[in-house]
Amino acid sequence: MLRVKGRVATLFVVVFLPASPVLFAQTDLEILRRADALVSYLDTDFSAEYTIVQDKPGQSRSTTVAGVFRRDSIETYVIVVMQPAVSRGQGYLKQGKTLWFYDPESRRFNTTSSAERFQNTNARNSDFTRSTLAQDYRILQGEDVALGRFKCRLLTLEALTNEITYPRMKIWISEDGLVRKTEDYSLSGQLLRTSAFPEYHQIENRFVPRRVLFEETLKGAVIDGKFVNERTQITINRPSFARVPDSTYSKTFLESVNR
C-alpha cells in the first residue's frame, strides 16, 4: 500500500494557460459527458477489491478492505466489508436513489444517505457509484490549465438539485478525458475536500482509478503547532468486468454473506 505523502492539494501544481487557443475541440458539456462515460460501465458489471486507508492526525492508521460490485445499467451497487474484523460482514446496497446499510450484528437494514461518510473515512457513499456529473451539475465556467504534467480543462460546476453530496465543485479533466483532480465546495463557497486521481487501470476501452486520494479541508488536528488534515487513500485492486449473478444485488445476498 502506497502511503499518502504531503497534501493532496499539492500533488499537482496548477498553472493557468492562455485563454486561446482552447486545448479541447469539444464543448465543455461534451468533455464532462466523456469523463462520465470513461468510468461508467453501462454494458457490463464491475467488481473490485477496495483497500481504504484512513489517516487521522494523532490517531493510529485504520484500514478497511471491501468488495465492491456495480451494475451501472440499473444504478445499483453492493459493498461488502471484509476487514477489519469488527466490521466484517457490514454491507451497503444501493437501488436507484435508495441506499441501505446492513448490520450483521442486529441483522437489520437501515436507510442511509449517499452523502454520509463511508466507514468513518473521508470517502462518501456517493464516491462508489457511477459518475453522473453531466446529469447532476450545470457548468458555470471552463478554462484551460496545466495540472502538473497534464493539460486539463478546468470546469466550475453547480449542482442542479439539493440531493447532490456537494453543491459546488471544480474538476480538472485531462486531454484523454479522465478526471485528475476535484475540489468539493459548500453552497457558500467553502472548500471542503480535495480529491486526486493520479493513475488509472486501462482494460480495453474502460478505465478504473488505481488510487484515489482524499483530503478534508476542515477536519484534522493540530500536531506540533500545525494543523494537519485528515486524509484517505483508496487503492482499487483486481478490477473485473465479468458478469456476476443478478442475486448479488439484493438484501438476500448481504444476509447470506454472514451465514
Protein Blocks (a to p, Z undefined) as FASTA:
>chain_A
ZZdehjfklmpccddddfbdcfbfbdfklmmmmmmmmmccfkbccddddddddddehiac
ddddddddddfknopaddddfbdfklgoiacddehjbccdddfklopacdddfkbcehhi
abdfklmmccfkkmmpccfbdcdddehjbccdddddddfbfkbfblbdcddddfkopafb
dcdddfkopafbdcddfbccdehjaccdfbdcdddfkgccdeehiacddddddddehiaf
bdcdfklmcfklmmmmmZZ
